Structures are given as structure tokens and as C-alpha cells.
Amino acid sequence: MNLTRFPRVNLTPSVTPLEFLPNLTRHLGGPGLYIKRDDHTGLALGGNKTRKLEFLIGDALAKGATHVVTQGATQSNHVRQTIAAANKFGLESTVLLEERVKQARDEYYDNGNILLDQILGAAIETRPSGLDMNEELEAVGERLRRAGEVPYLIPGGGSNAIGALGYVVSALELVAQANERRLRVDHVVHATGSTGTQAGLVAGIEGSNGHIPVLGISVRAPREKQEENVRRLARQTWGLLGMRGEFPEASVVVDSDYVGEGYGIPTEGMLEAVRLLARHEGILLDPVYTGKAFAGLIDRVRKGDFRKGENIVFLHTGGAAGLFAYRSILVPPPAFRR
């Protein structure tokens, strides 16, 4: 699997850690729990989108782009990392923020990722929920072309075949770490949303004969829809890599039981997951993606779906900046005051 033929920039400083979670393993009394720290990718507080952006920004520069355009929800981790990556390589950026979360509190609109977006300095435009955000992206790209720019459009989450290559890299990295430590990995669990992370992981693991089942915990779409979306992108990634044979579609498995009332809307399971990992291991999850995915992992351990003697790796995709946008829910008043 030759990834050197694809344009790529360096945004991730090193291999991200694979850590054992001894305290939480004991607390839950189930399988051995490990965490792959892709919250440590480094760029503007890190996160999984940095891996995708290595290939997306590389492609943008190879095509002579002057201006990056992308979109996401108001508290998008992807948008924050995209602005930072564009800044690092001298590209202008325009971002479209969709008001996707209904009845959000004021802190959702002036803290967390949106505060960081403003500090990083992109041109920020907002859109109401319900629009076709890809069409909105195309319209902004056309506007920039008429103004003499060379725009490069990045879909939400950086989730196209080029972006998914970043998680092919992560899959190969994880398999190498497991081999080096003689660690048998029985399952990988992660949050699945815009599909690029899961598509890249399964393409990378299956393409390298890693034989590790991957479970995506959906943060938005129902299982059938999410699985089909992941399969579609995984097939495209498989083709881009030039892999022999057909993509093994049975390798795409999604659980959508932990979405709750909708994307970005807190659940009791998420709140418990954030507190458990913070208080037992000193690791911060986020309220939209990893918090719900880790809630799914905890619930499956308690149900016996993951058993003692197995080893489970949770892929931490970052996003802790989003905690500040949910402050009053995570730590309700009265809070500590001097």
C-alpha cells in the first residue's frame, strides 16, 4: 500500500500514543481498555481531522489553490483544524457554520470551537439548518473564482477519499503499534459522523490484512444510512488506493443506539462517559463525538458484548474544545466561585 504517491503535508508531529486504561478497566470489570490518542495530533488542540488535512492540504497546494473553503456545524472540530492548517501553509480560508443544533444555549455560540475559529481568523459565514451544505460550499467556491481566487473545497469533516487516506495511515499505525507490543486487538471503537474516519480505518485495516473489527458509534445518522454512507466512501478510498478485489463491505459496522435526541444534543450516557474517563484516567472527551461513542463502549461492556479477556481500543478523535460550549450542562450551577 503505497501512500507516498499522494501529495501530503506534515501536520502530525509523530505517531500518536496507544495507552492502556488500567483504572477504568478495573472499574468496569470487563475487557482490557486501550485508547489511541488522536486528540494528540497537535494542530490547534489536535483531533482526527488533522490526519485528513495532511492529504487535503497537500492536494490543495498541488492544485495551486489560494483559498480553502469548508463547512461544518457551529462547534465543528473540523472547521477549527482546517483554518489552522490553511494558516500554516499561507492559504486564505472561508468557513460555513451550519446552525445544526436546535435550542442551543448562548455559550454554544460564543465559546469553544467558535471562539478558536475567531482567534484563528477565517472568514466565517453562517447558514440555517436544512440547507444542502455541499451546494452552499459550491456557491462560495464559485464566488471566490469570480473574485480571482483558486478555491479548494473540502467537504464537511474532510470526508472524501483523499481525506480518508489520513485514517488509512492511522490504521497502519495502530496495527504496527499492536504488533510491536504483542497486543492482540479484538475491536476498535470510535465515533462515526461524516464517515471519513471509519472509511479510512476499515480500508486500511482490511487492505493490510489487519483482521481487527471496527465498530463506529454513530453521532447523527441511523445505522442503515450511516453504514451505507461509510461503505460508499470506503469503496472510493479502496479504489483510490488501487487495492485488488472488491472492498469487503461486511467490515463496515455501525451502532446508532447512542445518538439520543440528535446531533450535538447531550445524553446522560455522554455525561457519565466524560466524567468517568476524566476522573479515572485524567483524559478529556468531547460532548458531541467521543463522549457519545465512549458511552456506547461503556454500555456494551456492561451488557457483556465486550468480554473479559478481550482488548478494546477506543480511538479518541479529539474535540475537547467543545466542552466549553456545554459548560452549564456538564457542570450545572452553582459552580465553584472564589
C-alpha positions in Angstrom: 0.0 0.0 0.0 2.0 3.0 -1.3 0.8 6.3 0.2 3.8 8.3 -0.9 2.3 8.9 -4.4 -0.3 11.2 -2.9 0.5 14.9 -2.2 0.8 15.3 1.6 2.0 18.0 4.1 3.3 17.4 7.6 0.8 18.3 10.3 1.0 15.5 12.8 4.4 15.6 14.6 4.7 11.8 15.4 2.9 8.6 15.9 0.0 9.2 18.4 0.2 7.2 21.7 -1.6 3.9 22.3 -2.3 3.9 26.1 -3.7 1.3 28.5 -6.6 2.5 30.7 -5.9 0.5 33.9 -8.2 2.3 36.3 -11.2 2.3 34.0 -10.5 -1.4 33.1 -10.7 -2.3 36.8 -13.7 0.0 37.4 -15.8 -1.6 34.6 -14.5 -5.2 35.3 -14.6 -6.1 31.7 -12.1 -6.2 28.8 -8.7 -4.5 28.7 -9.4 -0.9 27.6 -6.9 1.0 25.5 -7.1 4.4 23.9 -5.5 5.6 20.7 -4.7 9.3 21.3 -5.6 11.0 18.1 -6.5 14.0 20.2 -2.7 14.4 20.3 -2.2 15.2 16.6 -1.1 18.7 17.7 -2.6 21.2 15.3 -4.7 23.8 17.1 -5.5 21.5 20.0 -5.4 18.4 17.8 -8.0 15.9 16.7 -8.7 13.4 13.9 -9.2 15.9 11.1 -5.5 16.8 11.2 -4.7 13.4 9.7 -7.2 14.0 6.8 -5.9 17.6 6.3 -2.4 16.3 5.7 -3.6 14.9 2.4 -6.3 17.5 1.7 -4.0 20.5 2.1 -1.3 18.6 0.2 -3.8 18.2 -2.7 -4.8 21.8 -2.5 -1.3 23.0 -2.8 -0.5 20.6 -5.6 -3.5 22.1 -7.5 -2.4 25.7 -6.9 -5.1 26.7 -4.5 -5.1 30.1 -2.8 -8.2 29.7 -0.7 -9.7 26.8 1.3 -13.4 26.6 1.8 -15.2 24.1 4.1 -18.3 23.7 6.2 -19.5 22.1 9.5 -21.7 22.6 12.5 -21.3 25.7 14.7 -19.0 23.8 17.1 -17.1 21.9 14.3 -13.8 20.5 15.3 -13.0 20.0 11.6 -13.5 23.7 10.8 -11.1 24.7 13.6 -8.4 22.4 12.4 -8.9 23.4 8.7 -8.5 27.1 9.4 -5.3 26.3 11.4 -3.9 24.1 8.6 -4.7 26.8 5.9 -2.9 29.4 8.0 0.1 27.2 8.4 0.5 27.0 4.6 -0.4 30.6 3.7 -3.9 29.8 2.4 -6.9 32.0 3.0 -10.0 30.3 4.4 -13.7 30.7 4.4 -15.9 28.5 6.6 -19.6 27.9 6.6 -21.1 27.1 10.0 -24.5 25.3 10.0 -26.8 26.0 12.9 -27.4 22.3 13.3 -28.1 22.0 17.0 -31.6 23.2 17.9 -32.3 25.3 21.1 -28.6 25.5 22.0 -27.6 27.8 24.9 -25.8 31.1 24.4 -22.5 29.6 25.4 -22.7 27.3 22.3 -22.4 30.3 20.0 -19.7 32.3 21.7 -17.3 29.7 23.2 -15.4 26.5 22.5 -14.5 25.9 18.8 -16.2 29.1 17.6 -14.0 31.2 19.8 -11.0 29.4 18.4 -12.2 29.9 14.8 -12.4 33.7 15.5 -8.9 33.7 17.0 -7.5 31.8 14.0 -9.0 34.4 11.8 -11.1 32.8 9.0 -13.9 34.4 7.2 -16.9 32.9 9.0 -20.4 32.7 7.4 -23.4 31.1 9.0 -26.2 29.0 7.4 -29.5 27.9 8.9 -30.2 24.2 9.3 -31.8 22.3 6.5 -29.8 23.6 3.5 -27.7 21.5 1.2 -24.3 22.4 2.7 -22.5 21.0 -0.3 -24.4 23.3 -2.6 -23.6 26.2 -0.3 -19.9 25.2 -0.5 -20.0 25.2 -4.3 -21.7 28.6 -4.4 -18.9 30.1 -2.2 -16.3 28.5 -4.4 -17.8 30.0 -7.5 -18.0 33.4 -5.8 -14.3 33.2 -5.0 -13.4 32.1 -8.5 -15.1 35.2 -9.9 -13.0 37.2 -7.5 -9.8 35.8 -8.9 -9.1 33.2 -6.2 -8.3 29.5 -6.8 -10.6 27.8 -4.2 -10.2 24.3 -2.9 -13.4 22.9 -1.5 -13.2 20.5 1.5 -16.4 18.7 2.4 -17.7 18.5 6.0 -15.4 16.5 8.2 -12.8 16.4 5.4 -14.6 13.2 4.4 -13.8 12.3 0.9 -11.5 9.7 -0.5 -8.4 12.0 -0.2 -9.2 12.9 3.4 -9.9 9.2 4.3 -6.3 8.4 3.4 -5.4 10.0 6.8 -7.2 7.2 8.5 -5.6 4.6 6.3 -2.4 5.9 7.8 -3.9 5.7 11.3 -5.0 2.1 10.7 -1.5 1.1 9.6 0.0 2.9 12.6 -2.3 1.1 15.0 -1.6 -2.3 13.5 2.2 -1.6 13.8 1.8 -0.5 17.4 -0.1 -3.6 18.3 2.5 -5.9 16.6 5.3 -4.1 18.4 3.7 -4.5 21.8 2.4 -8.1 21.0 -1.0 -6.8 21.8 -4.0 -8.7 20.3 -6.6 -6.1 19.5 -10.1 -7.6 19.4 -12.1 -4.5 18.5 -11.6 -0.8 17.6 -14.4 1.5 18.7 -14.8 5.2 17.6 -17.3 7.9 16.9 -18.6 8.0 13.3 -20.2 11.1 11.8 -19.1 12.4 8.4 -17.7 8.9 7.6 -14.1 9.6 6.6 -12.5 8.2 9.8 -14.4 4.9 9.7 -14.0 4.6 5.9 -10.2 5.1 6.1 -9.8 2.8 9.1 -11.6 -0.2 7.6 -9.9 0.3 4.2 -6.5 0.5 6.0 -7.1 -2.5 8.3 -8.7 -4.7 5.6 -6.2 -3.7 3.0 -3.3 -4.7 5.3 -5.0 -7.9 6.4 -5.1 -6.5 10.0 -8.2 -8.6 10.8 -9.4 -6.2 13.5 -13.2 -5.5 13.6 -14.1 -1.8 13.7 -17.2 -0.5 15.3 -18.4 3.0 14.6 -20.8 4.6 17.2 -22.9 7.0 15.2 -23.4 10.5 16.5 -26.0 11.5 14.0 -27.5 9.1 11.3 -29.4 5.9 11.8 -27.5 2.7 11.4 -28.6 1.7 7.9 -27.9 5.1 6.5 -24.6 5.5 8.2 -23.4 2.1 7.2 -24.2 2.8 3.5 -22.5 6.2 3.7 -19.4 4.7 5.2 -19.4 1.8 2.6 -19.7 4.3 -0.3 -16.7 6.3 0.9 -14.7 3.2 1.8 -15.2 1.8 -1.7 -14.0 5.1 -3.2 -10.9 5.1 -0.9 -10.2 1.4 -1.8 -10.3 2.4 -5.4 -8.1 5.4 -4.9 -5.5 3.2 -3.2 -5.7 0.8 -6.2 -6.4 -2.2 -4.0 -7.1 -5.6 -5.6 -10.5 -7.1 -5.5 -13.7 -5.6 -4.1 -13.9 -3.8 -0.8 -15.2 -6.1 1.9 -18.4 -4.4 2.7 -19.2 -6.6 5.7 -16.3 -4.9 7.5 -18.5 -1.7 8.0 -20.5 -2.0 11.2 -22.3 0.9 12.9 -24.3 1.2 16.2 -26.6 4.2 16.3 -28.2 3.5 19.7 -26.4 6.3 21.5 -27.3 9.3 19.4 -30.1 10.3 21.8 -32.3 13.1 20.6 -29.9 14.2 17.9 -26.6 15.5 16.8 -24.9 17.6 19.5 -27.7 17.1 22.0 -26.4 15.8 25.3 -27.3 12.4 26.7 -27.0 11.0 30.2 -24.6 8.4 28.9 -22.4 11.0 27.3 -22.2 12.9 30.6 -21.3 9.8 32.5 -18.7 8.8 29.9 -17.0 12.3 30.0 -16.8 12.2 33.8 -15.7 8.6 34.1 -12.7 8.9 31.8 -11.8 12.3 33.3 -11.9 11.1 36.9 -10.4 7.6 36.4 -7.7 8.4 33.7 -7.4 12.2 33.5 -8.4 12.2 29.8 -11.0 14.6 28.4 -13.6 13.5 25.9 -15.8 15.9 24.0 -19.6 16.2 24.3 -20.6 15.6 20.7 -18.5 12.8 19.3 -16.2 10.9 21.7 -18.4 11.3 24.7 -21.3 9.5 23.0 -19.0 6.9 21.4 -17.4 6.1 24.7 -20.9 5.9 26.3 -21.6 3.2 23.8 -18.4 1.4 24.6 -19.2 1.5 28.4 -22.8 0.3 27.8 -21.6 -2.6 25.6 -19.0 -3.6 28.3 -21.8 -3.6 30.9 -24.0 -5.7 28.6 -21.3 -8.3 28.0 -20.9 -7.5 24.3 -17.2 -6.9 25.0 -15.9 -9.6 27.4 -13.1 -10.0 30.0 -10.0 -11.2 28.2 -10.6 -9.2 25.1 -8.7 -6.0 24.3 -10.6 -3.0 23.0 -9.0 0.1 21.5 -11.0 3.3 21.6 -9.9 5.8 19.0 -10.0 9.3 20.6 -10.8 11.7 17.8 -10.3 14.9 19.9 -12.7 17.8 20.3 -12.3 18.7 24.0 -12.6 22.4 23.0 -16.3 21.7 22.6 -16.6 21.1 26.4 -16.6 24.8 26.9 -19.7 25.2 24.7 -21.6 22.9 27.0 -20.3 24.2 30.3 -23.7 24.7 32.1 -24.8 21.2 31.2 -21.5 19.5 32.2 -21.2 21.4 35.5 -24.6 23.0 36.4 -24.7 26.0 38.7 -23.9 26.6 41.4 -20.3 26.2 40.2 -17.2 26.9 42.3 -16.6 30.6 42.7 -13.9 32.5 44.6 
